Amino acid sequence: MDVLLIVLVVVFAINGYRQGFVIGILSFVGFFGGAVVGLQLAPEVAKNFESPGLRILIALVIIFSIALLLQAGLSWLGGRLRDQILDKGAKRFDDIGGAVVSVIAVLVVTWMVAAPLGSSSVPWLSRA
């Protein structure tokens, strides 16, 4: 799992550099905000399923679906705003800031997902 996390951090840093700070921060806010909303809604839906493993799967699908939907919307808005940056220095700051925001985002989301799974009643999930 550690190698996967390192790969994710590198990939997100490169992608964040390409997309920039404005898109990155709005994307992060959208994803994080969507995940928070999903964390509120998912238990209500998942409790209708009998299997603990299926409940977790349903909850994760709901959380990530809402997070990705809000991320996409705010990323689109960020793209429109980024197009307005004309100064070279500001563009450079935007590029580097995007890498930083993306790395922070992947670490926060990993923590948000891993923490509840660690206390899961499903043995193979709690060991992962």
C-alpha positions in Angstrom: 0.0 0.0 0.0 2.9 2.4 0.7 4.2 2.0 -2.8 0.8 2.8 -4.2 0.6 5.9 -2.1 4.0 7.1 -3.3 2.9 6.5 -6.9 -0.3 8.4 -6.3 1.6 11.3 -4.8 4.0 11.6 -7.8 1.2 11.3 -10.3 -0.9 13.9 -8.5 2.1 16.3 -8.2 2.7 16.1 -12.0 -1.0 16.5 -12.8 -1.3 19.4 -10.3 1.7 21.2 -11.9 0.0 20.9 -15.3 -3.4 22.1 -14.1 -2.2 24.8 -11.8 -3.2 26.2 -8.4 -6.5 27.9 -9.3 -7.9 24.7 -10.9 -6.2 22.6 -8.2 -7.6 24.4 -5.2 -11.1 24.6 -6.6 -10.9 20.9 -7.6 -9.7 20.1 -4.0 -12.6 22.1 -2.5 -15.0 20.3 -4.8 -13.7 16.9 -4.1 -13.3 17.4 -0.3 -16.7 19.1 0.0 -18.3 16.3 -2.0 -16.6 13.7 0.1 -18.0 15.4 3.3 -21.5 15.5 1.8 -21.1 11.9 0.7 -19.9 10.9 4.2 -23.2 12.3 5.5 -25.4 10.6 2.9 -23.7 7.3 2.5 -24.5 5.7 5.9 -28.2 6.4 5.4 -28.2 4.6 2.1 -25.8 1.8 3.0 -27.7 0.8 6.2 -30.4 -0.7 3.9 -28.0 -3.5 2.9 -27.4 -6.6 5.0 -23.8 -7.5 4.2 -21.2 -5.4 5.9 -18.9 -5.7 2.9 -21.7 -4.5 0.6 -22.5 -1.6 2.9 -18.9 -0.5 2.7 -18.8 -0.8 -1.0 -22.1 1.2 -1.5 -20.9 3.9 0.9 -17.6 4.2 -0.9 -19.3 4.5 -4.3 -21.7 7.2 -3.0 -18.9 9.1 -1.3 -16.6 9.1 -4.4 -19.4 9.7 -6.8 -20.5 12.9 -5.1 -16.9 14.0 -4.6 -16.0 13.5 -8.2 -19.2 15.3 -9.4 -18.4 18.4 -7.3 -14.8 18.2 -8.3 -15.6 18.2 -12.0 -17.9 21.3 -11.6 -15.4 23.4 -9.7 -12.5 22.3 -11.9 -14.4 23.6 -14.9 -14.9 26.9 -13.1 -11.2 26.9 -12.2 -10.3 26.4 -15.9 -12.3 29.5 -16.8 -10.5 31.5 -14.1 -7.0 30.2 -15.0 -7.5 31.3 -18.5 -7.5 34.9 -17.2 -4.0 34.6 -15.7 -1.7 36.4 -18.2 1.4 37.3 -16.1 4.4 34.9 -16.5 5.3 35.0 -12.8 1.7 34.4 -11.8 1.5 31.5 -14.1 4.6 30.0 -12.6 3.2 30.4 -9.1 0.0 28.8 -10.4 1.9 25.8 -11.8 3.9 25.1 -8.6 0.9 25.8 -6.3 -1.1 23.3 -8.3 1.5 20.6 -7.6 1.4 21.4 -3.8 -2.4 21.4 -3.7 -2.6 18.1 -5.5 -0.2 16.3 -3.2 -2.1 17.6 -0.2 -5.4 16.6 -1.7 -4.3 13.0 -2.4 -2.9 12.6 1.2 -6.1 14.1 2.8 -8.4 11.9 0.8 -6.2 8.8 1.5 -6.4 9.5 5.2 -10.2 10.1 5.0 -10.8 6.7 3.3 -8.2 4.7 5.3 -9.2 5.8 8.8 -12.8 4.3 8.7 -11.6 1.2 6.9 -9.1 0.5 9.6 -11.9 0.0 12.1 -14.0 -2.0 9.7 -15.8 -5.2 10.9 -14.7 -6.8 7.6 -11.3 -8.5 8.5 -9.6 -8.1 5.1 -10.5 -4.4 5.0 -9.3 -3.6 8.5 -6.0 -5.3 7.7 -5.4 -3.4 4.5 
